[in-house]
Amino acid sequence: MTEISVQDLKRRRDAGEPVVLLDVREPDEIATAKLDGATFIPMREIPARFGELPHDTPIAVLCHSGGRSGRVTDFLHANGYTNAVNVAGGIDAWSATIDPSVPRY
């Protein structure tokens, strides 16, 4: 599985590079903490909805700590989305190292 650090993701977003931030957490988790501009598709819905994602834009897959997003990244790769990367450490790493205003849970 290919990964991206939260620092590299922030750099890309700040530079205006095209990237789809795919958040695969559950709605109650998103109600607690979220990143602006993310596309929300819970992991359980990915098999039915992954066709909504673009093939021509990098996709950074995010969950709480990187486990679910890693599985979704593998699934996307197996289905032709070779531009998908797992966000290492998930939103927890983002909160801890990039933006402490994003609540940790």
N, CA, C and O atoms as a Tinker XYZ file with bonds, in Angstrom:
   420  protein
     1  N      0.844000   -1.178000    0.000000    73     2
     2  CA     0.000000    0.000000    0.000000    64     1     3
     3  C      0.888000    1.241000    0.000000    63     2     4     5
     4  O      1.913000    1.290000    0.680000    81     3
     5  N      0.485000    2.211000   -0.753000    73     3     6
     6  CA     1.200000    3.477000   -0.839000    64     5     7
     7  C      0.656000    4.421000    0.228000    63     6     8     9
     8  O     -0.554000    4.493000    0.441000    81     7
     9  N      1.554000    5.145000    0.900000    73     7    10
    10  CA     1.130000    6.062000    1.956000    64     9    11
    11  C      1.650000    7.472000    1.698000    63    10    12    13
    12  O      2.614000    7.684000    0.962000    81    11
    13  N      0.979000    8.419000    2.329000    73    11    14
    14  CA     1.407000    9.810000    2.337000    64    13    15
    15  C      1.381000   10.268000    3.791000    63    14    16    17
    16  O      0.470000    9.915000    4.539000    81    15
    17  N      2.368000   11.044000    4.186000    73    15    18
    18  CA     2.376000   11.588000    5.548000    64    17    19
    19  C      1.404000   12.763000    5.624000    63    18    20    21
    20  O      1.058000   13.368000    4.609000    81    19
    21  N      0.972000   13.071000    6.839000    73    19    22
    22  CA     0.087000   14.228000    6.986000    64    21    23
    23  C      0.821000   15.517000    6.619000    63    22    24    25
    24  O      0.204000   16.465000    6.135000    81    23
    25  N      2.126000   15.555000    6.847000    73    23    26
    26  CA     2.900000   16.741000    6.482000    64    25    27
    27  C      2.916000   16.941000    4.964000    63    26    28    29
    28  O      2.758000   18.061000    4.477000    81    27
    29  N      3.106000   15.846000    4.223000    73    27    30
    30  CA     3.123000   15.950000    2.763000    64    29    31
    31  C      1.731000   16.278000    2.232000    63    30    32    33
    32  O      1.595000   17.045000    1.279000    81    31
    33  N      0.703000   15.704000    2.839000    73    31    34
    34  CA    -0.665000   16.024000    2.431000    64    33    35
    35  C     -0.945000   17.510000    2.647000    63    34    36    37
    36  O     -1.515000   18.163000    1.773000    81    35
    37  N     -0.552000   18.046000    3.793000    73    35    38
    38  CA    -0.763000   19.476000    4.057000    64    37    39
    39  C     -0.019000   20.320000    3.027000    63    38    40    41
    40  O     -0.568000   21.289000    2.502000    81    39
    41  N      1.220000   19.957000    2.740000    73    39    42
    42  CA     2.004000   20.715000    1.760000    64    41    43
    43  C      1.294000   20.730000    0.410000    63    42    44    45
    44  O      1.207000   21.772000   -0.238000    81    43
    45  N      0.790000   19.578000   -0.008000    73    43    46
    46  CA     0.097000   19.500000   -1.303000    64    45    47
    47  C     -1.178000   20.339000   -1.300000    63    46    48    49
    48  O     -1.462000   21.051000   -2.263000    81    47
    49  N     -1.939000   20.252000   -0.221000    73    47    50
    50  CA    -3.173000   21.039000   -0.140000    64    49    51
    51  C     -2.862000   22.532000   -0.121000    63    50    52    53
    52  O     -3.518000   23.316000   -0.805000    81    51
    53  N     -1.852000   22.924000    0.670000    73    51    54
    54  CA    -1.475000   24.341000    0.743000    64    53    55
    55  C     -0.992000   24.868000   -0.605000    63    54    56    57
    56  O     -1.195000   26.039000   -0.926000    81    55
    57  N     -0.355000   24.007000   -1.391000    73    55    58
    58  CA     0.156000   24.401000   -2.709000    64    57    59
    59  C     -0.941000   24.412000   -3.771000    63    58    60    61
    60  O     -0.703000   24.808000   -4.912000    81    59
    61  N     -2.138000   23.977000   -3.392000    73    59    62
    62  CA    -3.239000   23.952000   -4.340000    64    61    63
    63  C     -3.180000   22.801000   -5.322000    63    62    64    65
    64  O     -3.862000   22.816000   -6.347000    81    63
    65  N     -2.364000   21.795000   -5.011000    73    63    66
    66  CA    -2.292000   20.625000   -5.889000    64    65    67
    67  C     -3.621000   19.880000   -5.832000    63    66    68    69
    68  O     -4.228000   19.780000   -4.766000    81    67
    69  N     -4.077000   19.359000   -6.961000    73    67    70
    70  CA    -5.342000   18.626000   -6.950000    64    69    71
    71  C     -5.193000   17.318000   -6.174000    63    70    72    73
    72  O     -4.318000   16.503000   -6.465000    81    71
    73  N     -6.053000   17.137000   -5.198000    73    71    74
    74  CA    -6.099000   15.884000   -4.440000    64    73    75
    75  C     -7.500000   15.744000   -3.851000    63    74    76    77
    76  O     -8.037000   16.684000   -3.265000    81    75
    77  N     -8.077000   14.564000   -4.014000    73    75    78
    78  CA    -9.354000   14.252000   -3.383000    64    77    79
    79  C     -9.031000   13.684000   -2.014000    63    78    80    81
    80  O     -8.326000   12.680000   -1.911000    81    79
    81  N     -9.537000   14.312000   -0.962000    73    79    82
    82  CA    -9.379000   13.795000    0.389000    64    81    83
    83  C    -10.613000   12.960000    0.688000    63    82    84    85
    84  O    -11.699000   13.497000    0.907000    81    83
    85  N    -10.441000   11.639000    0.697000    73    83    86
    86  CA   -11.548000   10.707000    0.907000    64    85    87
    87  C    -11.537000   10.246000    2.355000    63    86    88    89
    88  O    -10.632000    9.523000    2.772000    81    87
    89  N    -12.529000   10.658000    3.118000    73    87    90
    90  CA   -12.657000   10.293000    4.531000    64    89    91
    91  C    -13.618000    9.110000    4.621000    63    90    92    93
    92  O    -14.788000    9.225000    4.256000    81    91
    93  N    -13.117000    7.970000    5.110000    73    91    94
    94  CA   -13.916000    6.740000    5.134000    64    93    95
    95  C    -14.422000    6.403000    6.535000    63    94    96    97
    96  O    -14.850000    5.278000    6.789000    81    95
    97  N    -14.373000    7.377000    7.444000    73    95    98
    98  CA   -14.873000    7.153000    8.804000    64    97    99
    99  C    -16.401000    7.176000    8.834000    63    98   100   101
   100  O    -17.059000    7.533000    7.857000    81    99
   101  N    -16.938000    6.785000    9.982000    73    99   102
   102  CA   -18.384000    6.743000   10.184000    64   101   103
   103  C    -18.924000    8.147000   10.494000    63   102   104   105
   104  O    -18.177000    9.012000   10.953000    81   103
   105  N    -20.224000    8.372000   10.241000    73   103   106
   106  CA   -20.799000    9.705000   10.461000    64   105   107
   107  C    -20.585000   10.263000   11.870000    63   106   108   109
   108  O    -20.358000   11.463000   12.022000    81   107
   109  N    -20.654000    9.421000   12.899000    73   107   110
   110  CA   -20.451000    9.933000   14.256000    64   109   111
   111  C    -19.017000   10.413000   14.466000    63   110   112   113
   112  O    -18.785000   11.351000   15.229000    81   111
   113  N    -18.059000    9.784000   13.799000    73   111   114
   114  CA   -16.669000   10.230000   13.891000    64   113   115
   115  C    -16.489000   11.572000   13.177000    63   114   116   117
   116  O    -15.781000   12.457000   13.659000    81   115
   117  N    -17.131000   11.702000   12.041000    73   115   118
   118  CA   -17.035000   12.941000   11.270000    64   117   119
   119  C    -17.685000   14.090000   12.037000    63   118   120   121
   120  O    -17.232000   15.232000   11.947000    81   119
   121  N    -18.747000   13.793000   12.792000    73   119   122
   122  CA   -19.378000   14.824000   13.615000    64   121   123
   123  C    -18.431000   15.322000   14.700000    63   122   124   125
   124  O    -18.546000   16.461000   15.152000    81   123
   125  N    -17.498000   14.473000   15.118000    73   123   126
   126  CA   -16.529000   14.841000   16.154000    64   125   127
   127  C    -15.371000   15.643000   15.586000    63   126   128   129
   128  O    -14.958000   16.644000   16.169000    81   127
   129  N    -14.846000   15.203000   14.444000    73   127   130
   130  CA   -13.660000   15.846000   13.864000    64   129   131
   131  C    -13.651000   15.621000   12.365000    63   130   132   133
   132  O    -13.878000   14.505000   11.897000    81   131
   133  N    -13.388000   16.685000   11.607000    73   131   134
   134  CA   -13.327000   16.542000   10.150000    64   133   135
   135  C    -12.381000   17.571000    9.565000    63   134   136   137
   136  O    -12.048000   18.573000   10.199000    81   135
   137  N    -11.956000   17.301000    8.341000    73   135   138
   138  CA   -11.111000   18.235000    7.605000    64   137   139
   139  C    -11.933000   18.867000    6.491000    63   138   140   141
   140  O    -12.666000   18.179000    5.781000    81   139
   141  N    -11.808000   20.167000    6.346000    73   139   142
   142  CA   -12.539000   20.887000    5.306000    64   141   143
   143  C    -12.187000   20.343000    3.929000    63   142   144   145
   144  O    -11.035000   20.013000    3.649000    81   143
   145  N    -13.192000   20.257000    3.087000    73   143   146
   146  CA   -12.982000   19.850000    1.709000    64   145   147
   147  C    -12.957000   18.358000    1.475000    63   146   148   149
   148  O    -12.745000   17.913000    0.347000    81   147
   149  N    -13.171000   17.570000    2.523000    73   147   150
   150  CA   -13.133000   16.112000    2.366000    64   149   151
   151  C    -14.416000   15.594000    1.719000    63   150   152   153
   152  O    -15.488000   16.185000    1.848000    81   151
   153  N    -14.268000   14.477000    1.023000    73   151   154
   154  CA   -15.395000   13.709000    0.504000    64   153   155
   155  C    -15.644000   12.588000    1.502000    63   154   156   157
   156  O    -14.721000   11.844000    1.833000    81   155
   157  N    -16.871000   12.457000    1.985000    73   155   158
   158  CA   -17.182000   11.466000    3.010000    64   157   159
   159  C    -17.921000   10.275000    2.412000    63   158   160   161
   160  O    -19.045000   10.409000    1.927000    81   159
   161  N    -17.283000    9.115000    2.450000    73   159   162
   162  CA   -17.917000    7.851000    2.074000    64   161   163
   163  C    -17.476000    6.827000    3.120000    63   162   164   165
   164  O    -16.318000    6.410000    3.107000    81   163
   165  N    -18.366000    6.410000    4.023000    73   163   166
   166  CA   -17.974000    5.422000    5.027000    64   165   167
   167  C    -17.414000    4.157000    4.370000    63   166   168   169
   168  O    -17.849000    3.769000    3.286000    81   167
   169  N    -16.453000    3.524000    5.031000    73   167   170
   170  CA   -15.793000    2.353000    4.469000    64   169   171
   171  C    -16.795000    1.307000    3.992000    63   170   172   173
   172  O    -16.608000    0.710000    2.932000    81   171
   173  N    -17.844000    1.082000    4.756000    73   171   174
   174  CA   -18.827000    0.046000    4.401000    64   173   175
   175  C    -19.562000    0.365000    3.101000    63   174   176   177
   176  O    -20.133000   -0.532000    2.481000    81   175
   177  N    -19.555000    1.630000    2.680000    73   175   178
   178  CA   -20.237000    2.026000    1.447000    64   177   179
   179  C    -19.309000    2.074000    0.235000    63   178   180   181
   180  O    -19.774000    2.246000   -0.892000    81   179
   181  N    -18.022000    1.925000    0.452000    73   179   182
   182  CA   -17.050000    2.042000   -0.642000    64   181   183
   183  C    -17.337000    1.072000   -1.789000    63   182   184   185
   184  O    -17.308000    1.496000   -2.945000    81   183
   185  N    -17.616000   -0.226000   -1.523000    73   183   186
   186  CA   -17.853000   -1.132000   -2.662000    64   185   187
   187  C    -18.988000   -0.680000   -3.583000    63   186   188   189
   188  O    -18.944000   -0.934000   -4.787000    81   187
   189  N    -19.996000   -0.017000   -3.032000    73   187   190
   190  CA   -21.126000    0.441000   -3.839000    64   189   191
   191  C    -20.906000    1.829000   -4.437000    63   190   192   193
   192  O    -21.576000    2.196000   -5.402000    81   191
   193  N    -19.971000    2.607000   -3.872000    73   191   194
   194  CA   -19.874000    4.012000   -4.268000    64   193   195
   195  C    -18.526000    4.434000   -4.834000    63   194   196   197
   196  O    -18.362000    5.596000   -5.206000    81   195
   197  N    -17.551000    3.521000   -4.911000    73   195   198
   198  CA   -16.217000    3.962000   -5.340000    64   197   199
   199  C    -16.218000    4.534000   -6.748000    63   198   200   201
   200  O    -15.314000    5.289000   -7.107000    81   199
   201  N    -17.214000    4.188000   -7.549000    73   199   202
   202  CA   -17.316000    4.737000   -8.899000    64   201   203
   203  C    -17.548000    6.242000   -8.928000    63   202   204   205
   204  O    -17.398000    6.868000   -9.977000    81   203
   205  N    -17.912000    6.830000   -7.792000    73   203   206
   206  CA   -18.095000    8.282000   -7.695000    64   205   207
   207  C    -16.759000    9.028000   -7.710000    63   206   208   209
   208  O    -16.719000   10.240000   -7.919000    81   207
   209  N    -15.669000    8.290000   -7.485000    73   207   210
   210  CA   -14.352000    8.917000   -7.369000    64   209   211
   211  C    -13.708000    9.096000   -8.739000    63   210   212   213
   212  O    -13.886000    8.261000   -9.625000    81   211
   213  N    -12.961000   10.186000   -8.914000    73   211   214
   214  CA   -12.302000   10.414000  -10.200000    64   213   215
   215  C    -11.093000    9.500000  -10.379000    63   214   216   217
   216  O    -10.400000    9.174000   -9.415000    81   215
   217  N    -10.849000    9.094000  -11.616000    73   215   218
   218  CA    -9.664000    8.284000  -11.932000    64   217   219
   219  C     -8.445000    9.156000  -12.218000    63   218   220   221
   220  O     -7.313000    8.672000  -12.183000    81   219
   221  N     -8.670000   10.433000  -12.499000    73   219   222
   222  CA    -7.586000   11.288000  -12.977000    64   221   223
   223  C     -7.035000   12.258000  -11.931000    63   222   224   225
   224  O     -6.259000   13.152000  -12.267000    81   223
   225  N     -7.425000   12.092000  -10.682000    73   223   226
   226  CA    -6.966000   12.963000   -9.602000    64   225   227
   227  C     -6.436000   12.100000   -8.463000    63   226   228   229
   228  O     -7.060000   11.096000   -8.119000    81   227
   229  N     -5.303000   12.465000   -7.871000    73   227   230
   230  CA    -4.826000   11.699000   -6.719000    64   229   231
   231  C     -5.871000   11.671000   -5.603000    63   230   232   233
   232  O     -6.568000   12.657000   -5.365000    81   231
   233  N     -5.967000   10.540000   -4.930000    73   231   234
   234  CA    -6.922000   10.348000   -3.841000    64   233   235
   235  C     -6.135000   10.021000   -2.578000    63   234   236   237
   236  O     -5.376000    9.052000   -2.550000    81   235
   237  N     -6.315000   10.826000   -1.534000    73   235   238
   238  CA    -5.708000   10.571000   -0.228000    64   237   239
   239  C     -6.810000   10.042000    0.680000    63   238   240   241
   240  O     -7.769000   10.756000    0.973000    81   239
   241  N     -6.680000    8.795000    1.128000    73   239   242
   242  CA    -7.727000    8.126000    1.898000    64   241   243
   243  C     -7.416000    8.269000    3.387000    63   242   244   245
   244  O     -6.311000    7.963000    3.835000    81   243
   245  N     -8.404000    8.737000    4.143000    73   243   246
   246  CA    -8.237000    9.099000    5.547000    64   245   247
   247  C     -9.232000    8.354000    6.425000    63   246   248   249
   248  O    -10.398000    8.200000    6.060000    81   247
   249  N     -8.769000    7.891000    7.585000    73   247   250
   250  CA    -9.673000    7.391000    8.624000    64   249   251
   251  C     -9.157000    7.927000    9.957000    63   250   252   253
   252  O     -8.498000    8.966000    9.984000    81   251
   253  N     -9.444000    7.241000   11.060000    73   251   254
   254  CA    -8.982000    7.721000   12.361000    64   253   255
   255  C     -7.478000    7.579000   12.519000    63   254   256   257
   256  O     -6.796000    8.534000   12.891000    81   255
   257  N     -6.951000    6.376000   12.234000    73   255   258
   258  CA    -5.519000    6.160000   12.477000    64   257   259
   259  C     -4.776000    5.494000   11.327000    63   258   260   261
   260  O     -3.566000    5.285000   11.423000    81   259
   261  N     -5.461000    5.158000   10.252000    73   259   262
   262  CA    -4.795000    4.600000    9.078000    64   261   263
   263  C     -5.136000    3.168000    8.745000    63   262   264   265
   264  O     -4.767000    2.694000    7.670000    81   263
   265  N     -5.824000    2.456000    9.620000    73   263   266
   266  CA    -6.163000    1.057000    9.361000    64   265   267
   267  C     -7.245000    0.877000    8.308000    63   266   268   269
   268  O     -7.036000    0.199000    7.302000    81   267
   269  N     -8.396000    1.482000    8.541000    73   267   270
   270  CA    -9.492000    1.367000    7.569000    64   269   271
   271  C     -9.113000    2.000000    6.240000    63   270   272   273
   272  O     -9.403000    1.454000    5.176000    81   271
   273  N     -8.471000    3.144000    6.309000    73   271   274
   274  CA    -8.087000    3.814000    5.063000    64   273   275
   275  C     -7.072000    2.983000    4.289000    63   274   276   277
   276  O     -7.056000    3.024000    3.058000    81   275
   277  N     -6.228000    2.234000    4.984000    73   275   278
   278  CA    -5.296000    1.334000    4.305000    64   277   279
   279  C     -6.021000    0.242000    3.549000    63   278   280   281
   280  O     -5.652000   -0.091000    2.423000    81   279
   281  N     -7.056000   -0.318000    4.164000    73   279   282
   282  CA    -7.846000   -1.357000    3.487000    64   281   283
   283  C     -8.588000   -0.776000    2.284000    63   282   284   285
   284  O     -8.671000   -1.412000    1.233000    81   283
   285  N     -9.125000    0.430000    2.443000    73   283   286
   286  CA    -9.814000    1.078000    1.319000    64   285   287
   287  C     -8.821000    1.398000    0.204000    63   286   288   289
   288  O     -9.146000    1.233000   -0.972000    81   287
   289  N     -7.636000    1.847000    0.548000    73   287   290
   290  CA    -6.611000    2.119000   -0.463000    64   289   291
   291  C     -6.292000    0.855000   -1.249000    63   290   292   293
   292  O     -6.200000    0.895000   -2.476000    81   291
   293  N     -6.122000   -0.268000   -0.552000    73   291   294
   294  CA    -5.875000   -1.546000   -1.235000    64   293   295
   295  C     -7.037000   -1.908000   -2.151000    63   294   296   297
   296  O     -6.820000   -2.362000   -3.275000    81   295
   297  N     -8.265000   -1.712000   -1.683000    73   295   298
   298  CA    -9.454000   -1.994000   -2.492000    64   297   299
   299  C     -9.465000   -1.114000   -3.743000    63   298   300   301
   300  O     -9.724000   -1.599000   -4.845000    81   299
   301  N     -9.188000    0.166000   -3.572000    73   299   302
   302  CA    -9.184000    1.075000   -4.720000    64   301   303
   303  C     -8.111000    0.677000   -5.724000    63   302   304   305
   304  O     -8.359000    0.691000   -6.930000    81   303
   305  N     -6.925000    0.323000   -5.244000    73   303   306
   306  CA    -5.859000   -0.130000   -6.155000    64   305   307
   307  C     -6.323000   -1.343000   -6.945000    63   306   308   309
   308  O     -6.103000   -1.419000   -8.154000    81   307
   309  N     -6.965000   -2.293000   -6.270000    73   307   310
   310  CA    -7.435000   -3.513000   -6.929000    64   309   311
   311  C     -8.510000   -3.222000   -7.969000    63   310   312   313
   312  O     -8.768000   -4.040000   -8.851000    81   311
   313  N     -9.133000   -2.054000   -7.861000    73   311   314
   314  CA   -10.192000   -1.677000   -8.789000    64   313   315
   315  C     -9.772000   -0.559000   -9.739000    63   314   316   317
   316  O    -10.611000    0.172000  -10.264000    81   315
   317  N     -8.467000   -0.438000   -9.952000    73   315   318
   318  CA    -7.968000    0.468000  -10.976000    64   317   319
   319  C     -7.619000    1.873000  -10.536000    63   318   320   321
   320  O     -7.189000    2.681000  -11.360000    81   319
   321  N     -7.789000    2.189000   -9.270000    73   319   322
   322  CA    -7.462000    3.526000   -8.770000    64   321   323
   323  C     -6.027000    3.528000   -8.247000    63   322   324   325
   324  O     -5.793000    3.559000   -7.039000    81   323
   325  N     -5.085000    3.493000   -9.163000    73   323   326
   326  CA    -3.676000    3.422000   -8.779000    64   325   327
   327  C     -3.164000    4.736000   -8.197000    63   326   328   329
   328  O     -2.039000    4.800000   -7.702000    81   327
   329  N     -3.983000    5.779000   -8.253000    73   327   330
   330  CA    -3.616000    7.093000   -7.729000    64   329   331
   331  C     -4.025000    7.277000   -6.270000    63   330   332   333
   332  O     -3.892000    8.378000   -5.735000    81   331
   333  N     -4.523000    6.217000   -5.607000    73   331   334
   334  CA    -4.958000    6.312000   -4.212000    64   333   335
   335  C     -3.795000    6.044000   -3.266000    63   334   336   337
   336  O     -2.996000    5.133000   -3.483000    81   335
   337  N     -3.715000    6.855000   -2.210000    73   335   338
   338  CA    -2.700000    6.675000   -1.170000    64   337   339
   339  C     -3.375000    6.742000    0.197000    63   338   340   341
   340  O     -4.372000    7.440000    0.383000    81   339
   341  N     -2.816000    6.007000    1.139000    73   339   342
   342  CA    -3.305000    6.004000    2.509000    64   341   343
   343  C     -2.664000    7.165000    3.272000    63   342   344   345
   344  O     -1.461000    7.396000    3.150000    81   343
   345  N     -3.453000    7.891000    4.051000    73   343   346
   346  CA    -2.913000    8.947000    4.902000    64   345   347
   347  C     -2.407000    8.286000    6.182000    63   346   348   349
   348  O     -3.198000    7.855000    7.022000    81   347
   349  N     -1.086000    8.210000    6.324000    73   347   350
   350  CA    -0.469000    7.537000    7.468000    64   349   351
   351  C     -0.867000    8.229000    8.771000    63   350   352   353
   352  O     -0.702000    9.440000    8.916000    81   351
   353  N     -1.385000    7.458000    9.703000    73   351   354
   354  CA    -1.770000    8.003000   11.005000    64   353   355
   355  C     -3.145000    8.622000   11.055000    63   354   356   357
   356  O     -3.650000    8.921000   12.137000    81   355
   357  N     -3.770000    8.823000    9.891000    73   355   358
   358  CA    -5.137000    9.319000    9.826000    64   357   359
   359  C     -5.346000   10.701000   10.428000    63   358   360   361
   360  O     -4.413000   11.489000   10.584000    81   359
   361  N     -6.607000   10.963000   10.760000    73   359   362
   362  CA    -6.953000   12.279000   11.302000    64   361   363
   363  C     -6.324000   12.481000   12.674000    63   362   364   365
   364  O     -6.113000   13.617000   13.100000    81   363
   365  N     -6.023000   11.386000   13.367000    73   363   366
   366  CA    -5.362000   11.513000   14.665000    64   365   367
   367  C     -3.972000   12.130000   14.496000    63   366   368   369
   368  O     -3.577000   12.997000   15.276000    81   367
   369  N     -3.233000   11.684000   13.482000    73   367   370
   370  CA    -1.914000   12.267000   13.208000    64   369   371
   371  C     -2.048000   13.719000   12.757000    63   370   372   373
   372  O     -1.231000   14.564000   13.120000    81   371
   373  N     -3.081000   14.007000   11.964000    73   371   374
   374  CA    -3.313000   15.386000   11.524000    64   373   375
   375  C     -3.534000   16.281000   12.746000    63   374   376   377
   376  O     -2.945000   17.357000   12.848000    81   375
   377  N     -4.380000   15.832000   13.666000    73   375   378
   378  CA    -4.669000   16.612000   14.875000    64   377   379
   379  C     -3.423000   16.803000   15.730000    63   378   380   381
   380  O     -3.197000   17.882000   16.277000    81   379
   381  N     -2.616000   15.751000   15.842000    73   379   382
   382  CA    -1.443000   15.789000   16.716000    64   381   383
   383  C     -0.303000   16.628000   16.146000    63   382   384   385
   384  O      0.440000   17.251000   16.904000    81   383
   385  N     -0.153000   16.653000   14.814000    73   383   386
   386  CA     1.036000   17.293000   14.252000    64   385   387
   387  C      0.771000   18.491000   13.346000    63   386   388   389
   388  O      1.662000   19.316000   13.144000    81   387
   389  N     -0.432000   18.600000   12.799000    73   387   390
   390  CA    -0.715000   19.676000   11.840000    64   389   391
   391  C     -1.652000   20.729000   12.423000    63   390   392   393
   392  O     -1.347000   21.921000   12.381000    81   391
   393  N     -2.785000   20.298000   12.964000    73   391   394
   394  CA    -3.807000   21.246000   13.403000    64   393   395
   395  C     -4.437000   20.788000   14.713000    63   394   396   397
   396  O     -5.374000   19.990000   14.698000    81   395
   397  N     -3.940000   21.280000   15.843000    73   395   398
   398  CA    -4.486000   20.857000   17.129000    64   397   399
   399  C     -5.921000   21.321000   17.378000    63   398   400   401
   400  O     -6.542000   20.898000   18.353000    81   399
   401  N     -6.457000   22.188000   16.510000    73   399   402
   402  CA    -7.857000   22.586000   16.676000    64   401   403
   403  C     -8.816000   21.497000   16.208000    63   402   404   405
   404  O    -10.008000   21.550000   16.510000    81   403
   405  N     -8.303000   20.502000   15.467000    73   403   406
   406  CA    -9.127000   19.354000   15.077000    64   405   407
   407  C     -9.172000   18.421000   16.284000    63   406   408   409
   408  O     -8.129000   17.923000   16.709000    81   407
   409  N    -10.355000   18.173000   16.843000    73   407   410
   410  CA   -10.441000   17.366000   18.065000    64   409   411
   411  C     -9.872000   15.958000   17.889000    63   410   412   413
   412  O    -10.035000   15.325000   16.846000    81   411
   413  N     -9.206000   15.494000   18.934000    73   411   414
   414  CA    -8.722000   14.106000   18.970000    64   413   415
   415  C     -9.736000   13.293000   19.748000    63   414   416   417
   416  O    -10.355000   13.783000   20.693000    81   415
   417  N     -9.900000   12.042000   19.340000    73   415   418
   418  CA   -10.845000   11.157000   20.032000    64   417   419
   419  C    -10.308000    9.761000   20.053000    63   418   420
   420  O    -10.952000    8.860000   20.590000    81   419
